[in-house]
Amino acid sequence: MSHVTLTESAAYEVKDMLEKNEMEDGYLRFKVQGGGCTGLTYGMAAETEQTEKDEVYEFHGVKVLVDKKDIPVIDGTVIDFKQSLMGGGFTIDNPNATLACGCGSSFRTKEVAGQPEDC
């Protein structure tokens, strides 16, 4: 079982972004860092190489990198892309999050509180 899942619609958006940045062979890095209203924040970025610290997953032709130290915090997370009348955006559903901010990118888990910042 994967520790993180990228839906088909999210993979399509990531592929499009990688192609627009001439990184067809690139990776999507999904990471967790300290900060945000509740202590931890998600981050996503395009990468050209993986490291020995990375776990690599592949979904619908997109390779996703996750630092092995982040796996306990994001285990079971689903990254999706949703369209609405206001535009589109990535959504992150993390079953480990016990508290989340209204922005959807800041959270904490039972074991990891992170370092909250003022909002």
PyRosetta script that sets phi, psi and omega in degrees:
from pyrosetta import init, pose_from_sequence

init()
pose = pose_from_sequence("MSHVTLTESAAYEVKDMLEKNEMEDGYLRFKVQGGGCTGLTYGMAAETEQTEKDEVYEFHGVKVLVDKKDIPVIDGTVIDFKQSLMGGGFTIDNPNATLACGCGSSFRTKEVAGQPEDC")
pose.set_psi(1, 138.7)
pose.set_omega(1, 178.9)
pose.set_phi(2, -74.9)
pose.set_psi(2, 148.5)
pose.set_omega(2, 175.9)
pose.set_phi(3, -79.8)
pose.set_psi(3, -23.9)
pose.set_omega(3, 178.9)
pose.set_phi(4, -140.9)
pose.set_psi(4, 147.4)
pose.set_omega(4, -180.0)
pose.set_phi(5, -128.0)
pose.set_psi(5, 136.9)
pose.set_omega(5, 175.3)
pose.set_phi(6, -110.6)
pose.set_psi(6, 118.9)
pose.set_omega(6, -178.6)
pose.set_phi(7, -70.2)
pose.set_psi(7, 168.0)
pose.set_omega(7, 179.9)
pose.set_phi(8, -61.7)
pose.set_psi(8, -42.2)
pose.set_omega(8, -179.5)
pose.set_phi(9, -67.2)
pose.set_psi(9, -36.7)
pose.set_omega(9, 176.7)
pose.set_phi(10, -67.6)
pose.set_psi(10, -41.1)
pose.set_omega(10, 178.7)
pose.set_phi(11, -61.6)
pose.set_psi(11, -40.1)
pose.set_omega(11, 178.6)
pose.set_phi(12, -60.7)
pose.set_psi(12, -44.1)
pose.set_omega(12, 179.8)
pose.set_phi(13, -66.4)
pose.set_psi(13, -41.2)
pose.set_omega(13, 179.4)
pose.set_phi(14, -64.9)
pose.set_psi(14, -44.9)
pose.set_omega(14, 177.7)
pose.set_phi(15, -56.6)
pose.set_psi(15, -44.7)
pose.set_omega(15, -179.8)
pose.set_phi(16, -61.0)
pose.set_psi(16, -44.6)
pose.set_omega(16, 179.7)
pose.set_phi(17, -65.1)
pose.set_psi(17, -42.2)
pose.set_omega(17, 178.9)
pose.set_phi(18, -62.3)
pose.set_psi(18, -43.0)
pose.set_omega(18, 179.1)
pose.set_phi(19, -63.8)
pose.set_psi(19, -42.4)
pose.set_omega(19, 179.4)
pose.set_phi(20, -63.3)
pose.set_psi(20, -27.3)
pose.set_omega(20, 178.5)
pose.set_phi(21, -98.5)
pose.set_psi(21, 14.4)
pose.set_omega(21, 179.6)
pose.set_phi(22, 53.6)
pose.set_psi(22, 44.1)
pose.set_omega(22, 179.3)
pose.set_phi(23, -125.9)
pose.set_psi(23, 46.6)
pose.set_omega(23, -176.0)
pose.set_phi(24, -55.2)
pose.set_psi(24, -30.0)
pose.set_omega(24, 179.6)
pose.set_phi(25, -96.4)
pose.set_psi(25, 12.5)
pose.set_omega(25, -176.9)
pose.set_phi(26, -80.5)
pose.set_psi(26, 179.4)
pose.set_omega(26, -178.5)
pose.set_phi(27, -121.0)
pose.set_psi(27, 157.4)
pose.set_omega(27, 167.6)
pose.set_phi(28, -99.7)
pose.set_psi(28, 121.5)
pose.set_omega(28, 174.5)
pose.set_phi(29, -93.7)
pose.set_psi(29, 126.9)
pose.set_omega(29, 174.6)
pose.set_phi(30, -112.4)
pose.set_psi(30, 121.6)
pose.set_omega(30, -174.2)
pose.set_phi(31, -136.5)
pose.set_psi(31, 167.0)
pose.set_omega(31, 177.0)
pose.set_phi(32, -124.4)
pose.set_psi(32, 135.8)
pose.set_omega(32, 177.3)
pose.set_phi(33, -140.4)
pose.set_psi(33, 162.8)
pose.set_omega(33, 178.6)
pose.set_phi(34, -71.5)
pose.set_psi(34, 151.8)
pose.set_omega(34, 176.1)
pose.set_phi(35, 127.9)
pose.set_psi(35, -166.1)
pose.set_omega(35, -178.5)
pose.set_phi(36, 75.5)
pose.set_psi(36, 176.4)
pose.set_omega(36, -177.0)
pose.set_phi(37, -65.0)
pose.set_psi(37, -32.6)
pose.set_omega(37, -173.8)
pose.set_phi(38, -110.8)
pose.set_psi(38, 0.2)
pose.set_omega(38, 171.8)
pose.set_phi(39, 123.1)
pose.set_psi(39, -33.6)
pose.set_omega(39, 179.4)
pose.set_phi(40, -131.0)
pose.set_psi(40, 150.3)
pose.set_omega(40, 175.3)
pose.set_phi(41, -133.1)
pose.set_psi(41, 152.7)
pose.set_omega(41, 174.9)
pose.set_phi(42, -88.8)
pose.set_psi(42, 152.0)
pose.set_omega(42, 173.7)
pose.set_phi(43, -140.4)
pose.set_psi(43, 148.4)
pose.set_omega(43, 175.2)
pose.set_phi(44, -136.4)
pose.set_psi(44, 138.5)
pose.set_omega(44, -179.6)
pose.set_phi(45, -153.5)
pose.set_psi(45, 156.0)
pose.set_omega(45, 174.6)
pose.set_phi(46, -83.2)
pose.set_psi(46, 138.4)
pose.set_omega(46, 179.3)
pose.set_phi(47, -131.5)
pose.set_psi(47, 153.6)
pose.set_omega(47, 177.8)
pose.set_phi(48, -101.4)
pose.set_psi(48, -19.5)
pose.set_omega(48, -177.6)
pose.set_phi(49, -140.9)
pose.set_psi(49, 152.0)
pose.set_omega(49, 174.1)
pose.set_phi(50, -98.0)
pose.set_psi(50, 162.1)
pose.set_omega(50, 177.1)
pose.set_phi(51, -117.4)
pose.set_psi(51, 173.7)
pose.set_omega(51, 179.0)
pose.set_phi(52, -69.4)
pose.set_psi(52, -15.4)
pose.set_omega(52, 178.2)
pose.set_phi(53, -83.2)
pose.set_psi(53, -8.1)
pose.set_omega(53, -172.5)
pose.set_phi(54, -93.2)
pose.set_psi(54, 142.4)
pose.set_omega(54, 164.9)
pose.set_phi(55, -96.5)
pose.set_psi(55, 137.4)
pose.set_omega(55, -177.2)
pose.set_phi(56, -116.4)
pose.set_psi(56, 130.8)
pose.set_omega(56, 177.0)
pose.set_phi(57, -122.6)
pose.set_psi(57, 155.5)
pose.set_omega(57, 175.7)
pose.set_phi(58, -132.6)
pose.set_psi(58, 129.9)
pose.set_omega(58, -179.5)
pose.set_phi(59, -135.3)
pose.set_psi(59, 121.0)
pose.set_omega(59, 174.6)
pose.set_phi(60, 52.1)
pose.set_psi(60, 39.1)
pose.set_omega(60, 177.7)
pose.set_phi(61, 85.2)
pose.set_psi(61, 3.2)
pose.set_omega(61, 178.7)
pose.set_phi(62, -110.9)
pose.set_psi(62, 129.5)
pose.set_omega(62, 176.8)
pose.set_phi(63, -92.0)
pose.set_psi(63, 130.2)
pose.set_omega(63, -178.0)
pose.set_phi(64, -115.1)
pose.set_psi(64, 129.3)
pose.set_omega(64, 177.5)
pose.set_phi(65, -103.0)
pose.set_psi(65, 135.5)
pose.set_omega(65, 174.6)
pose.set_phi(66, -135.3)
pose.set_psi(66, 127.3)
pose.set_omega(66, 175.2)
pose.set_phi(67, -62.6)
pose.set_psi(67, 132.4)
pose.set_omega(67, -176.6)
pose.set_phi(68, -56.5)
pose.set_psi(68, -29.2)
pose.set_omega(68, 180.0)
pose.set_phi(69, -69.3)
pose.set_psi(69, -21.4)
pose.set_omega(69, -179.6)
pose.set_phi(70, -85.8)
pose.set_psi(70, -13.1)
pose.set_omega(70, -173.6)
pose.set_phi(71, -57.2)
pose.set_psi(71, -44.4)
pose.set_omega(71, 179.9)
pose.set_phi(72, -60.3)
pose.set_psi(72, -29.1)
pose.set_omega(72, -177.3)
pose.set_phi(73, -82.0)
pose.set_psi(73, -28.3)
pose.set_omega(73, -175.3)
pose.set_phi(74, -112.6)
pose.set_psi(74, 7.1)
pose.set_omega(74, -177.6)
pose.set_phi(75, -55.0)
pose.set_psi(75, 122.4)
pose.set_omega(75, 179.1)
pose.set_phi(76, 91.5)
pose.set_psi(76, 1.7)
pose.set_omega(76, -177.4)
pose.set_phi(77, -69.6)
pose.set_psi(77, 139.6)
pose.set_omega(77, 176.4)
pose.set_phi(78, -116.3)
pose.set_psi(78, 125.3)
pose.set_omega(78, 176.4)
pose.set_phi(79, -103.0)
pose.set_psi(79, 124.3)
pose.set_omega(79, -177.5)
pose.set_phi(80, -127.6)
pose.set_psi(80, 167.7)
pose.set_omega(80, 173.3)
pose.set_phi(81, -128.3)
pose.set_psi(81, 126.7)
pose.set_omega(81, -177.6)
pose.set_phi(82, -122.7)
pose.set_psi(82, 138.7)
pose.set_omega(82, 175.7)
pose.set_phi(83, -100.0)
pose.set_psi(83, 145.1)
pose.set_omega(83, 174.4)
pose.set_phi(84, -145.4)
pose.set_psi(84, 179.2)
pose.set_omega(84, 177.9)
pose.set_phi(85, -62.9)
pose.set_psi(85, -24.9)
pose.set_omega(85, -179.6)
pose.set_phi(86, -88.3)
pose.set_psi(86, 1.8)
pose.set_omega(86, -177.4)
pose.set_phi(87, 119.7)
pose.set_psi(87, -160.5)
pose.set_omega(87, -178.8)
pose.set_phi(88, -129.7)
pose.set_psi(88, 164.7)
pose.set_omega(88, 178.4)
pose.set_phi(89, -170.7)
pose.set_psi(89, 160.6)
pose.set_omega(89, 177.7)
pose.set_phi(90, -78.7)
pose.set_psi(90, 142.8)
pose.set_omega(90, 173.5)
pose.set_phi(91, -120.8)
pose.set_psi(91, 146.5)
pose.set_omega(91, -178.8)
pose.set_phi(92, -126.3)
pose.set_psi(92, 120.3)
pose.set_omega(92, 179.4)
pose.set_phi(93, -111.5)
pose.set_psi(93, 104.1)
pose.set_omega(93, -177.6)
pose.set_phi(94, -110.1)
pose.set_psi(94, 112.2)
pose.set_omega(94, -178.3)
pose.set_phi(95, -68.1)
pose.set_psi(95, -12.7)
pose.set_omega(95, -179.8)
pose.set_phi(96, -86.4)
pose.set_psi(96, -14.7)
pose.set_omega(96, -177.7)
pose.set_phi(97, -70.1)
pose.set_psi(97, 122.7)
pose.set_omega(97, 178.6)
pose.set_phi(98, -100.2)
pose.set_psi(98, -16.4)
pose.set_omega(98, 178.0)
pose.set_phi(99, -147.5)
pose.set_psi(99, 134.2)
pose.set_omega(99, -179.9)
pose.set_phi(100, -136.7)
pose.set_psi(100, 152.9)
pose.set_omega(100, 177.8)
pose.set_phi(101, -88.1)
pose.set_psi(101, 157.3)
pose.set_omega(101, 179.9)
pose.set_phi(102, -60.4)
pose.set_psi(102, -23.5)
pose.set_omega(102, -179.6)
pose.set_phi(103, -70.8)
pose.set_psi(103, -21.1)
pose.set_omega(103, 178.1)
pose.set_phi(104, 86.6)
pose.set_psi(104, -3.5)
pose.set_omega(104, -179.4)
pose.set_phi(105, -113.5)
pose.set_psi(105, -0.7)
pose.set_omega(105, 178.9)
pose.set_phi(106, -118.7)
pose.set_psi(106, 137.8)
pose.set_omega(106, -174.9)
pose.set_phi(107, -158.1)
pose.set_psi(107, 175.2)
pose.set_omega(107, 168.0)
pose.set_phi(108, -146.7)
pose.set_psi(108, 159.3)
pose.set_omega(108, 177.3)
pose.set_phi(109, -115.1)
pose.set_psi(109, 174.6)
pose.set_omega(109, 179.9)
pose.set_phi(110, -60.3)
pose.set_psi(110, -38.7)
pose.set_omega(110, -177.3)
pose.set_phi(111, -92.2)
pose.set_psi(111, -25.7)
pose.set_omega(111, -173.3)
pose.set_phi(112, -125.6)
pose.set_psi(112, 113.7)
pose.set_omega(112, -179.1)
pose.set_phi(113, -92.3)
pose.set_psi(113, -22.1)
pose.set_omega(113, -178.8)
pose.set_phi(114, 70.1)
pose.set_psi(114, -155.9)
pose.set_omega(114, -179.7)
pose.set_phi(115, -131.3)
pose.set_psi(115, 94.8)
pose.set_omega(115, -178.6)
pose.set_phi(116, -61.3)
pose.set_psi(116, 148.0)
pose.set_omega(116, 175.0)
pose.set_phi(117, -117.6)
pose.set_psi(117, 162.5)
pose.set_omega(117, 174.8)
pose.set_phi(118, -69.2)
pose.set_psi(118, 137.7)
pose.set_omega(118, 178.4)
pose.set_phi(119, -96.1)
pose.dump_pdb("model.pdb")
